[in-house]
Amino acid sequence: MSHQGRLQSSSSPQTGASRRVLIVGGVAGGASCAARLRRLDESVEIIMFDRGPYVSFANCGLPYYVGNVISDERSLLVASREMFRGRFNIAVQTETEVTSIDRGARTIIARDLRTGNTRTETYDVLVLSPGAAPIRPPLPGVDLPGVFAVRNIPDSRRIRSWIADRSARTAVVVGGGFIGLEMVENLIHRALSVAVLEKLPQVMPPLDPEIAVAVMEHLAAKGVQLHLGDGLARIDQRDGGGLVVVAESGARLPADLVILAIGVRPETTLAKDSGLQIGPRGGIVVDSQMRTSDPNVWAVGDVVEVQDVLTGQETVLPLAGPANRQGRIAAESIAGRATNFRGVQATAVVGVLGLTVASTGASEKGLRRAGVTSFQKVYLHPGHHAGYYPGARPIHLKLLFSVPDGRVLGAQAVGLEGVEKRIDVIATAIQFNGTVHDLAEVELCYAPQFGAAKDPVNLAGMLAENVLNGDMPVADWLELDRTDAFLLDVREPDEFANGHIPNAINLPLSQMRARYDELPKDREIWICCEVGQRAYYATRFLTQRGYRSRNLSGGYTTYKALKAASLVR
Amino acid sequence: MSHQGRLQSSSSPQTGASRRVLIVGGVAGGASCAARLRRLDESVEIIMFDRGPYVSFANCGLPYYVGNVISDERSLLVASREMFRGRFNIAVQTETEVTSIDRGARTIIARDLRTGNTRTETYDVLVLSPGAAPIRPPLPGVDLPGVFAVRNIPDSRRIRSWIADRSARTAVVVGGGFIGLEMVENLIHRALSVAVLEKLPQVMPPLDPEIAVAVMEHLAAKGVQLHLGDGLARIDQRDGGGLVVVAESGARLPADLVILAIGVRPETTLAKDSGLQIGPRGGIVVDSQMRTSDPNVWAVGDVVEVQDVLTGQETVLPLAGPANRQGRIAAESIAGRATNFRGVQATAVVGVLGLTVASTGASEKGLRRAGVTSFQKVYLHPGHHAGYYPGARPIHLKLLFSVPDGRVLGAQAVGLEGVEKRIDVIATAIQFNGTVHDLAEVELCYAPQFGAAKDPVNLAGMLAENVLNGDMPVADWLELDRTDAFLLDVREPDEFANGHIPNAINLPLSQMRARYDELPKDREIWICCEVGQRAYYATRFLTQRGYRSRNLSGGYTTYKALKAASLVR
């Protein structure tokens, strides 16, 4: 076959024979690669190795198996060894660890974990998909019984047994990221009392802190104890059973079990030992065909470094969607097809006790870290559907965009309903290098129970357009504590009395046309309302009357979040 | 102000004075235009007229007010006359009908419907936003008491009273489109027994018939009587009270009330009488700044003809989203700003008794009507989230795309959950002239309760890519009845025994590798499974073994829908 010939001409040691493709790691990326490669090429020999007892299991489902939301372990098995064999003619060797690679000889050593026997296997093509391992910090007690990480089915099974056998009632989750919060939800579902210990002063580290506030408040309201800005020091055994998590602050958190969800680290030992290039973020370096520094070796999934399309920087992103896509692309590349991995934009979602938190693209802190300064942001809090239809829930949305071209850089949202839909739409726009003008006019589904004539995505785009074209200059909340601007609150007096930003003066929008001449013309006026809409109207009115005014985007609702995140006083 | 000068130089009769903008019709498009124009220009005088008692009400909420889902009429009032006056300095004249326009003199005649008095008002700029009126066919009985259309709050109030006062128990809804089905839902919510009379052989005329089948089945399962392919002949009064809807077939449907939801027609009388250009679809012709054939007159909303971005054809599309957008654009144009309406793609959604039906872009019948032949389609039925997480519901999705460039032309979907999210993502891709390759790689939110590592949108894109690049040739279902292809069903024998396409031969995928040489090499093989996935695997396998095979996209699930829609035997 032509594409085979093309590859063999460059590298195959077995000219004439069928090519031999070995895949190390049989979950998302590896399994996708294997199945896709078979669909493209019946002639290659494909063998997939996995250290664990299963391949192609749903690792994103593991927390829910612990929580008994998924009660049957077999549900997690997406495809069995038998299916790979029968349907795809792919050999699967489970409980087999690949311990070394000889790239010169194109061989690997595989060790059968049940027997301890090792053997050497040759390859024409090698695909590395070993994933990433949960970080276990080298601290006293992290290996005690009752301390778990969640990586595979046996891990989950052990946690289930531990909870059941000991009638566990309390848990500490170390780490407040995606997996940590999913574990919180599921442990609560198992009726445990849960505390979270997180080194950063916020949960959900990828989010900007003022957006994460809504998650923290929701967790607290659901009875989760949050210990933020405090790291793990050690884990002690408690007299009479159980554990005590000791924080760096000295705080002692008793627990019947401890979940370590601090993060993951690419499993690069094999790659490193064989001299493959490793990038600055600690992942295997690959090109846009997922090929490593060795032209006969591909790598996919959580183990690789990929480019963030927003910042242009290298990143490691342990997410199943990109892993599957990379597996597919590696297969196409191995089969000699033109293909290209376009990078990642870090679209992600987590559900936490009824709350949805989703984001795509860059965060504000990510942009600052990458040295990007030419951006702006808007906050808004629209209902997830038309307000006149009962049950609308606010979506707290932050949109970041490039100045002056308006390119969408990222969005974060949190709320009870309709959250991930808006992030998906914005994610799609980002893929096309869309601008806020595009968001303003995207034509989305509207019926009262689903959205609004001006969908939250449209509103976000319109607000950003107003910022870009100068119709609605925004003030930077982060300068609130040191500005000498005149702070104007245009809500009604009863709203103002219920709480307002320090030093603000109240002049309701409803009285603005009659009383605007009370305002100073010689100072910049920063305008606040409840969510930003009335302040926008006031900004437009005052600007046209010769006042220099700016909107405090997102209004008092955003102020409260910024204050809770200690970003303003 | 410079933009004002610019406009006045071309046309204003009141040089020096403030410009006078009259807006006829104060709901979605008109109200948006008024508010936006004020934000852009404090100097113009704005007066908005409406025939009815309210402006800026939520007409998309009217069916739900009938259904008492929205119980407080005031919820429907988005903005009051007082708010327009106080917040925006916009004068609102309700119960005032504009009866004629003198474009030469730049005057209108307005008639106060309460007093009958008329007066003349001058304008510099006129904006027409009169909307579209429900079609009342000139048939006997359509004006009988108890026969209603649903256009405004008083209409809804009358229906509510009629139901309450007469303890109505049965209703006939004439017309099975968006409004008709929303009325069905809400009448059922009021515990009425409902029949639908629809002239076409399907409900939801914008959809292709095989997608509408799922809606019809859902309605039937919920106890709605469907009389399809049968038009309205007349409505009779029943002895002893009540009505009888008589169909063209002679069928007699008794009803305590009748809802006419046959469609709407642009309200162009005023425009026609004043000589404005009307387009082939019966709407006012406007340019991309929403300006009519008279440079001093703009028109927005349901009354205008706009371009369908997929087919390039003119269309009238009575939807609130585009109406709002047009109002905004007209305001920008009136204020002298550069602006552009990009056309419509007909994104729409309706909820019907728990089912969601959504679409964007062109339908297959729309493409055929427009003379487009270079397109292809795929069907799929993925779960709305990962299958391993409990509660996944199928989404029945049809994707239409251009051949050979892969541009996305349209999509239709129906299901219980997550339907409109996928259509919103595809709608966004269409806005950017996205291709199926873009859909294959869009990076969407994934956690098990929200989606899948390969989201339904990704899957749709991948299937379409497979069609485009020849990896998965598809057979055209519509040729099933006359093909001489070998029909192969690759499901397991028990599935096959439960129902299969006529003349199909069963050879399960699980036995394919062992038995494929039983298949004919001299005939094209059309392959069917349950939803299309196993057939795809079989197509790939057989193609590589030298067989000419095609996938029957969407499998037996799609076959059943096509059969129910009488598109195949």
Interface residues (C-beta under 8 A of the other chain):
Chain A: A28 R38 R39 L40 D41 E42 S43 A58 C60 G61 Y64 V69 I70 S75 L76 V78 G86 R87 F88 N89 E182 L319 A320 G321 P322 A323 N324 R325 R342 V344 Q345 A346 T347 A348 V349 V350 G351 T356 A358 T360 A386 Y388 Y389 P390 E420 K421 I423 D424 V425 A427 T428 A429 Q431 F432 G434 D438 E441 V442 E443 L444 C445 Y446 A447 P448 Q449 F450 G451 A453 K454 D455 N458 D471 L509 S510 R513 Y536 Y537 R540 F541 Q544 R545
Chain B: A28 R38 R39 L40 D41 E42 S43 A58 C60 G61 Y64 V69 I70 S75 L76 V78 G86 R87 F88 N89 F178 E182 L319 A320 G321 P322 A323 N324 R325 R342 V344 Q345 A346 T347 A348 V349 V350 G351 T356 A358 T360 A386 Y388 Y389 P390 E420 K421 I423 D424 V425 A427 T428 A429 Q431 F432 G434 D438 E441 V442 E443 L444 C445 Y446 A447 P448 Q449 F450 G451 A453 K454 D455 N458 D471 L509 S510 R513 Y536 Y537 R540 F541 Q544 R545
